[in-house]
Amino acid sequence: MSRTAQAPITQADPRIPFPSTTEALVCRTNENLFVHEHGQNSPEDIRRVQRAKAACRGCPVAEGCLKWSLANPELTPTGIWAATTAKERKTLRNRLRERLGTDWVGVVAKVDRASSRRRQAQSRPAAAEAAPRAHPMFSSPARDSITPEQQRQNRLVLLTAEYQHRTPRPPSP
């Protein structure tokens, strides 16, 4: 009986997304520079690793790359990722586990989401001040949120209209 063994497909941890950019990154244009296996310690290997690490230090997605490579050890067992070797990533994972607990990936993802929300909240007021506000009558509820003061004014208008509709008017002479 023949057995065809297939290795299970390892899925990336969805809590830390793979970094994306439209820029041409060195790791995508010169992949061989980032290949590094355990035990490659020749002077040429060491120079190549140093060049790869230098390229990573100037990369716009290095922080996201490091988080992703740390969160996915099965997918990054070798190579240079975010200026780190496999041995360095293992050390970093152990430190994170000691500092943040066994679900350190969840902790990092939660902090990233909170930071992202804060950045979005901070960027909204600046955009709102830069552009003139549309008149409330012509603004789109999907686009412009209504302030508590506008809510109070709208309620007052509705109550006044309801009161006038229910109150009988005196006959005109």
Accessible surface in RSA format (square Angstrom, percent):
REM  Atomic radii and reference values for relative SASA: ProtOr
REM  Chains: A
REM  Algorithm: Lee & Richards
REM  Probe-radius: 1.40
REM  Slices: 20
REM RES _ NUM      All-atoms   Total-Side   Main-Chain    Non-polar    All polar
REM                ABS   REL    ABS   REL    ABS   REL    ABS   REL    ABS   REL
RES MET A   1   221.76 114.8 135.19  89.5  86.57 206.1 113.62  96.6 108.14 143.3
RES SER A   2    99.57  84.1  66.38  88.6  33.19  76.5  55.09 117.3  44.48  62.3
RES ARG A   3   208.02  87.3 174.33  88.9  33.68  80.2  61.43  84.0 146.58  88.8
RES THR A   4   122.79  87.3  96.10  97.4  26.69  63.6  71.46  96.0  51.33  77.6
RES ALA A   5   105.03  96.6  65.33 100.8  39.70  90.3  73.94 104.1  31.08  82.3
RES GLN A   6   164.38  91.9 134.76  98.5  29.62  70.5  42.03  89.5 122.34  92.8
RES ALA A   7    88.89  81.7  61.69  95.2  27.21  61.9  67.70  95.3  21.20  56.2
RES PRO A   8   122.23  89.1 101.62  92.6  20.60  74.9 112.69  93.0   9.53  59.3
RES ILE A   9   148.59  84.6 122.74  91.4  25.85  62.3 127.64  91.9  20.95  56.8
RES THR A  10    60.93  43.3  41.51  42.1  19.41  46.3  21.64  29.1  39.29  59.4
RES GLN A  11   140.62  78.6 120.26  87.9  20.36  48.5  53.64 114.2  86.99  66.0
RES ALA A  12    40.57  37.3  27.16  41.9  13.42  30.5  27.16  38.2  13.42  35.5
RES ASP A  13    27.50  19.3  19.56  19.5   7.95  18.8  13.17  31.0  14.33  14.3
RES PRO A  14   123.97  90.3  92.70  84.5  31.27 113.7 103.29  85.3  20.68 128.5
RES ARG A  15   101.39  42.6  85.50  43.6  15.89  37.8  49.13  67.1  52.26  31.7
RES ILE A  16     6.24   3.6   5.24   3.9   1.00   2.4   5.24   3.8   1.00   2.7
RES PRO A  17   102.62  74.8  90.57  82.6  12.05  43.8  98.49  81.3   4.13  25.6
RES PHE A  18   103.56  51.8  84.86  52.6  18.70  48.7  84.86  51.4  18.70  53.5
RES PRO A  19    18.44  13.4   7.72   7.0  10.72  39.0  18.17  15.0   0.27   1.7
RES SER A  20    97.67  82.5  74.92 100.0  22.75  52.4  39.15  83.4  58.52  82.0
RES THR A  21    37.61  26.7  12.72  12.9  24.88  59.3  14.14  19.0  23.47  35.5
RES THR A  22   147.68 105.0 111.20 112.7  36.48  86.9  88.69 119.1  58.99  89.2
RES GLU A  23    98.81  56.7  87.84  66.5  10.97  26.1  37.91  73.3  60.90  49.7
RES ALA A  24    92.49  85.0  52.94  81.7  39.55  90.0  61.80  87.0  30.69  81.3
RES LEU A  25    10.39   5.8   8.39   6.0   2.00   5.0  10.39   7.3   0.00   0.0
RES VAL A  26    66.99  44.1  63.92  57.9   3.06   7.4  64.10  55.7   2.88   7.8
RES CYS A  27    53.64  40.6  45.56  50.8   8.08  19.0  17.62  44.7  36.01  38.8
RES ARG A  28   109.41  45.9  89.17  45.5  20.24  48.2  50.84  69.5  58.57  35.5
RES THR A  29   100.37  71.4  62.40  63.3  37.96  90.5  56.76  76.2  43.61  65.9
RES ASN A  30    70.79  48.8  66.65  64.4   4.14  10.0  17.41  41.9  53.38  51.6
RES GLU A  31   116.43  66.8 109.08  82.5   7.35  17.5  33.48  64.8  82.95  67.7
RES ASN A  32   117.42  81.0 112.99 109.2   4.44  10.7  26.90  64.7  90.53  87.5
RES LEU A  33    19.49  10.9  16.44  11.8   3.04   7.6  19.00  13.3   0.49   1.3
RES PHE A  34    19.00   9.5  15.90   9.8   3.10   8.1  16.33   9.9   2.66   7.6
RES VAL A  35    75.19  49.5  72.08  65.3   3.11   7.5  75.12  65.3   0.07   0.2
RES HIS A  36    27.38  15.0  25.88  18.0   1.51   3.9  10.83  11.2  16.55  19.3
RES GLU A  37    78.31  45.0  78.24  59.2   0.07   0.2  32.51  62.9  45.79  37.4
RES HIS A  38   132.86  72.6 106.80  74.2  26.06  66.7  76.64  79.0  56.22  65.4
RES GLY A  39    65.36  80.6   0.00   N/A  65.36  80.6  30.68  84.2  34.68  77.7
RES GLN A  40    55.72  31.2  51.02  37.3   4.70  11.2  18.60  39.6  37.12  28.2
RES ASN A  41   107.18  73.9  90.95  87.9  16.23  39.1  28.25  68.0  78.93  76.3
RES SER A  42    51.39  43.4  41.43  55.3   9.96  22.9  43.20  92.0   8.19  11.5
RES PRO A  43    93.93  68.5  88.80  80.9   5.13  18.6  93.35  77.1   0.58   3.6
RES GLU A  44    88.21  50.6  87.40  66.1   0.81   1.9  53.33 103.1  34.88  28.5
RES ASP A  45    25.26  17.7  25.26  25.1   0.00   0.0   0.02   0.1  25.24  25.2
RES ILE A  46    82.80  47.1  81.26  60.5   1.53   3.7  82.80  59.6   0.00   0.0
RES ARG A  47   121.11  50.8 119.93  61.1   1.18   2.8  54.06  73.9  67.05  40.6
RES ARG A  48    35.60  14.9  35.60  18.1   0.00   0.0  19.53  26.7  16.07   9.7
RES VAL A  49    15.01   9.9  15.01  13.6   0.00   0.0  15.01  13.0   0.00   0.0
RES GLN A  50   108.13  60.5 102.84  75.2   5.28  12.6  37.69  80.2  70.44  53.4
RES ARG A  51   119.82  50.3 112.39  57.3   7.43  17.7  68.45  93.6  51.37  31.1
RES ALA A  52     0.00   0.0   0.00   0.0   0.00   0.0   0.00   0.0   0.00   0.0
RES LYS A  53    33.49  16.3  33.49  20.5   0.00   0.0   7.87   7.1  25.61  27.3
RES ALA A  54    58.85  54.1  45.40  70.1  13.45  30.6  47.00  66.2  11.85  31.4
RES ALA A  55    28.93  26.6   8.71  13.4  20.22  46.0  21.11  29.7   7.82  20.7
RES CYS A  56    12.98   9.8  11.28  12.6   1.71   4.0   2.39   6.1  10.59  11.4
RES ARG A  57   167.58  70.4 131.78  67.2  35.80  85.2  68.14  93.1  99.43  60.3
RES GLY A  58    69.05  85.2   0.00   N/A  69.05  85.2  40.51 111.2  28.55  63.9
RES CYS A  59    33.03  25.0  16.78  18.7  16.25  38.2  11.62  29.5  21.40  23.1
RES PRO A  60    81.91  59.7  38.67  35.3  43.24 157.2  51.58  42.6  30.33 188.5
RES VAL A  61    23.82  15.7  19.45  17.6   4.37  10.5  23.82  20.7   0.00   0.0
RES ALA A  62    25.15  23.1  22.40  34.6   2.75   6.3  24.05  33.9   1.11   2.9
RES GLU A  63   122.24  70.2 111.94  84.7  10.30  24.5  51.77 100.1  70.47  57.5
RES GLY A  64    24.24  29.9   0.00   N/A  24.24  29.9  20.33  55.8   3.91   8.8
RES CYS A  65    21.33  16.1  21.28  23.7   0.04   0.1   2.51   6.4  18.81  20.3
RES LEU A  66    51.15  28.5  51.15  36.6   0.00   0.0  51.15  35.9   0.00   0.0
RES LYS A  67    47.86  23.3  46.21  28.4   1.65   3.9  32.72  29.5  15.14  16.1
RES TRP A  68    22.09   8.9  22.09  10.7   0.00   0.0  19.61  10.5   2.49   4.0
RES SER A  69     0.00   0.0   0.00   0.0   0.00   0.0   0.00   0.0   0.00   0.0
RES LEU A  70     9.89   5.5   9.68   6.9   0.21   0.5   9.68   6.8   0.21   0.6
RES ALA A  71    10.69   9.8   0.10   0.2  10.59  24.1   0.38   0.5  10.31  27.3
RES ASN A  72     3.40   2.3   3.15   3.0   0.25   0.6   0.44   1.1   2.96   2.9
RES PRO A  73    48.65  35.5  43.16  39.3   5.49  20.0  43.48  35.9   5.17  32.1
RES GLU A  74   117.40  67.4  91.63  69.3  25.77  61.4  50.57  97.8  66.83  54.6
RES LEU A  75    62.65  34.9  41.09  29.4  21.56  54.2  44.10  31.0  18.55  49.9
RES THR A  76     2.89   2.1   0.00   0.0   2.89   6.9   0.86   1.2   2.03   3.1
RES PRO A  77    76.65  55.9  66.77  60.9   9.89  35.9  74.15  61.2   2.50  15.6
RES THR A  78    42.12  30.0  37.38  37.9   4.74  11.3  15.72  21.1  26.39  39.9
RES GLY A  79     8.54  10.5   0.00   N/A   8.54  10.5   8.01  22.0   0.53   1.2
RES ILE A  80     8.49   4.8   0.00   0.0   8.49  20.5   0.00   0.0   8.49  23.0
RES TRP A  81    63.48  25.5  62.20  30.1   1.28   3.0  56.45  30.1   7.03  11.4
RES ALA A  82    11.54  10.6   1.35   2.1  10.19  23.2   2.86   4.0   8.68  23.0
RES ALA A  83    22.25  20.5  13.78  21.3   8.47  19.3  13.78  19.4   8.47  22.4
RES THR A  84    14.66  10.4  14.66  14.9   0.00   0.0  14.66  19.7   0.00   0.0
RES THR A  85    19.78  14.1  19.78  20.1   0.00   0.0  15.82  21.2   3.97   6.0
RES ALA A  86    16.34  15.0  11.26  17.4   5.08  11.6  12.29  17.3   4.05  10.7
RES LYS A  87   161.07  78.6 156.32  95.9   4.74  11.3 102.87  92.6  58.20  62.0
RES GLU A  88    65.84  37.8  62.61  47.4   3.23   7.7  35.60  68.9  30.24  24.7
RES ARG A  89     0.18   0.1   0.18   0.1   0.00   0.0   0.07   0.1   0.10   0.1
RES LYS A  90   132.69  64.7 132.69  81.4   0.00   0.0  75.46  67.9  57.23  61.0
RES THR A  91    59.69  42.5  57.48  58.3   2.20   5.3  37.53  50.4  22.16  33.5
RES LEU A  92    53.08  29.6  52.91  37.9   0.17   0.4  52.91  37.2   0.17   0.5
RES ARG A  93    23.15   9.7  23.15  11.8   0.00   0.0   9.10  12.4  14.05   8.5
RES ASN A  94    60.24  41.5  59.27  57.3   0.97   2.3  17.29  41.6  42.95  41.5
RES ARG A  95   149.27  62.7 146.32  74.6   2.95   7.0  48.89  66.8 100.38  60.8
RES LEU A  96    33.14  18.5  32.65  23.4   0.49   1.2  33.11  23.3   0.03   0.1
RES ARG A  97   101.90  42.8  96.62  49.3   5.28  12.6  38.51  52.6  63.39  38.4
RES GLU A  98   148.85  85.5 110.33  83.5  38.53  91.7  51.49  99.6  97.36  79.5
RES ARG A  99   190.77  80.1 156.89  80.0  33.88  80.7  58.57  80.1 132.19  80.1
RES LEU A 100    58.27  32.5  36.17  25.9  22.10  55.6  42.19  29.6  16.08  43.3
RES GLY A 101    32.90  40.6   0.00   N/A  32.90  40.6  30.30  83.2   2.60   5.8
RES THR A 102   125.41  89.2 100.71 102.1  24.70  58.9  71.21  95.6  54.20  81.9
RES ASP A 103    76.84  53.8  71.19  70.9   5.65  13.4  38.98  91.7  37.86  37.8
RES TRP A 104    13.81   5.5  13.81   6.7   0.00   0.0   7.01   3.7   6.81  11.0
RES VAL A 105    14.08   9.3  14.08  12.7   0.00   0.0  14.08  12.2   0.00   0.0
RES GLY A 106    13.75  17.0   0.00   N/A  13.75  17.0   9.87  27.1   3.87   8.7
RES VAL A 107    56.01  36.9  53.89  48.8   2.12   5.1  55.47  48.2   0.54   1.5
RES VAL A 108    24.07  15.8  22.29  20.2   1.78   4.3  24.07  20.9   0.00   0.0
RES ALA A 109     2.73   2.5   0.60   0.9   2.12   4.8   2.49   3.5   0.23   0.6
RES LYS A 110   138.05  67.3 137.90  84.6   0.15   0.4  80.79  72.7  57.26  61.0
RES VAL A 111    84.97  55.9  83.08  75.2   1.89   4.6  84.97  73.8   0.01   0.0
RES ASP A 112    45.76  32.1  41.37  41.2   4.39  10.4  23.31  54.9  22.44  22.4
RES ARG A 113   121.53  51.0 117.81  60.1   3.71   8.8  60.83  83.1  60.69  36.8
RES ALA A 114    30.59  28.1  28.47  43.9   2.13   4.8  29.56  41.6   1.03   2.7
RES SER A 115    26.72  22.6  25.50  34.0   1.23   2.8  13.76  29.3  12.97  18.2
RES SER A 116    39.44  33.3  38.77  51.7   0.67   1.5  16.84  35.9  22.60  31.7
RES ARG A 117   144.98  60.9 140.77  71.8   4.21  10.0  68.82  94.0  76.17  46.2
RES ARG A 118   135.10  56.7 132.52  67.6   2.59   6.2  62.25  85.1  72.85  44.2
RES ARG A 119   149.05  62.6 143.77  73.3   5.28  12.6  69.62  95.1  79.44  48.1
RES GLN A 120    93.40  52.2  91.24  66.7   2.16   5.1  28.76  61.2  64.64  49.0
RES ALA A 121    50.59  46.5  44.02  67.9   6.57  14.9  45.28  63.8   5.31  14.1
RES GLN A 122   128.77  72.0 110.40  80.7  18.37  43.7  45.86  97.6  82.91  62.9
RES SER A 123    66.54  56.2  56.88  75.9   9.65  22.2  46.99 100.1  19.55  27.4
RES ARG A 124   154.89  65.0 149.10  76.0   5.79  13.8  65.43  89.4  89.46  54.2
RES PRO A 125    71.52  52.1  65.27  59.5   6.25  22.7  71.44  59.0   0.08   0.5
RES ALA A 126    64.18  59.0  52.86  81.6  11.32  25.8  57.61  81.1   6.58  17.4
RES ALA A 127    64.34  59.2  51.60  79.6  12.74  29.0  59.04  83.1   5.30  14.0
RES ALA A 128    50.74  46.7  35.55  54.9  15.20  34.6  45.93  64.7   4.82  12.8
RES GLU A 129   149.08  85.6 114.77  86.8  34.31  81.7  51.63  99.9  97.45  79.6
RES ALA A 130    87.68  80.6  48.62  75.0  39.06  88.9  60.35  85.0  27.33  72.4
RES ALA A 131    57.33  52.7  51.26  79.1   6.07  13.8  54.09  76.2   3.24   8.6
RES PRO A 132   130.59  95.2 101.74  92.7  28.86 104.9 113.41  93.6  17.18 106.8
RES ARG A 133   137.21  57.6 106.51  54.3  30.70  73.1  63.55  86.9  73.66  44.6
RES ALA A 134    50.18  46.1  27.21  42.0  22.97  52.3  37.98  53.5  12.20  32.3
RES HIS A 135   109.61  59.9  97.70  67.9  11.91  30.5  74.71  77.0  34.90  40.6
RES PRO A 136    83.70  61.0  65.76  59.9  17.94  65.2  68.67  56.7  15.03  93.4
RES MET A 137   150.00  77.7 115.50  76.4  34.50  82.1 100.84  85.7  49.16  65.1
RES PHE A 138   151.37  75.7 125.63  77.8  25.74  67.0 131.41  79.7  19.96  57.1
RES SER A 139    32.59  27.5  17.40  23.2  15.19  35.0   2.81   6.0  29.78  41.7
RES SER A 140    35.06  29.6  31.15  41.6   3.91   9.0  19.99  42.6  15.07  21.1
RES PRO A 141   125.99  91.8 102.69  93.6  23.30  84.7 108.62  89.7  17.37 107.9
RES ALA A 142   106.13  97.6  61.52  94.9  44.61 101.5  73.51 103.5  32.62  86.4
RES ARG A 143   173.40  72.8 140.45  71.6  32.95  78.5  71.26  97.4 102.13  61.9
RES ASP A 144    31.66  22.2  23.37  23.3   8.29  19.6   4.84  11.4  26.82  26.7
RES SER A 145    93.79  79.3  78.93 105.3  14.85  34.2  51.04 108.7  42.74  59.9
RES ILE A 146    82.14  46.7  64.13  47.8  18.01  43.4  66.00  47.5  16.14  43.8
RES THR A 147    61.77  43.9  59.13  59.9   2.64   6.3  58.61  78.7   3.17   4.8
RES PRO A 148   108.31  78.9 103.13  94.0   5.18  18.8 103.72  85.6   4.59  28.6
RES GLU A 149    84.65  48.6  79.29  60.0   5.36  12.8  52.71 101.9  31.94  26.1
RES GLN A 150    42.46  23.7  41.71  30.5   0.75   1.8  17.49  37.2  24.97  18.9
RES GLN A 151    76.15  42.6  71.90  52.5   4.26  10.1  13.60  28.9  62.55  47.4
RES ARG A 152   124.64  52.3 123.87  63.1   0.76   1.8  62.49  85.4  62.15  37.7
RES GLN A 153    88.23  49.3  87.49  63.9   0.74   1.8  22.32  47.5  65.91  50.0
RES ASN A 154    73.66  50.8  72.49  70.1   1.16   2.8  19.41  46.7  54.25  52.4
RES ARG A 155   136.92  57.5 135.67  69.2   1.24   3.0  55.38  75.7  81.54  49.4
RES LEU A 156   103.43  57.6 101.19  72.4   2.24   5.6 102.91  72.3   0.51   1.4
RES VAL A 157   100.78  66.3  97.06  87.9   3.72   9.0  99.89  86.8   0.89   2.4
RES LEU A 158   121.98  67.9 118.76  85.0   3.22   8.1 118.88  83.5   3.10   8.3
RES LEU A 159   106.49  59.3 103.28  73.9   3.22   8.1 103.61  72.8   2.89   7.8
RES THR A 160    60.28  42.9  55.83  56.6   4.45  10.6  46.47  62.4  13.81  20.9
RES ALA A 161    53.81  49.5  46.42  71.6   7.40  16.8  49.61  69.9   4.21  11.1
RES GLU A 162    79.33  45.5  72.47  54.8   6.86  16.3  26.57  51.4  52.76  43.1
RES TYR A 163   149.13  69.6 144.81  82.4   4.32  11.2 109.32  82.1  39.81  49.1
RES GLN A 164   101.73  56.9  94.70  69.2   7.03  16.7  26.50  56.4  75.23  57.1
RES HIS A 165   160.46  87.7 132.05  91.8  28.42  72.7  87.42  90.1  73.05  85.0
RES ARG A 166   175.63  73.7 147.14  75.0  28.50  67.8  53.15  72.6 122.48  74.2
RES THR A 167    52.72  37.5  45.50  46.1   7.23  17.2  44.61  59.9   8.12  12.3
RES PRO A 168   118.38  86.3  95.32  86.9  23.06  83.8 106.96  88.3  11.42  71.0
RES ARG A 169   194.36  81.6 169.16  86.2  25.20  60.0  64.16  87.7 130.20  78.9
RES PRO A 170   117.13  85.4  97.41  88.8  19.72  71.7 104.19  86.0  12.93  80.4
RES PRO A 171   126.70  92.3 101.43  92.5  25.26  91.8 111.72  92.2  14.97  93.1
RES SER A 172   104.43  88.2  76.33 101.9  28.10  64.7  44.23  94.2  60.21  84.3
RES PRO A 173   181.98 132.6 107.54  98.0  74.44 270.6 143.50 118.5  38.48 239.1
END  Absolute sums over single chains surface
CHAIN  1 A    13763.6      11497.3       2266.3       8172.7       5590.9
END  Absolute sums over all chains
TOTAL         13763.6      11497.3       2266.3       8172.7       5590.9
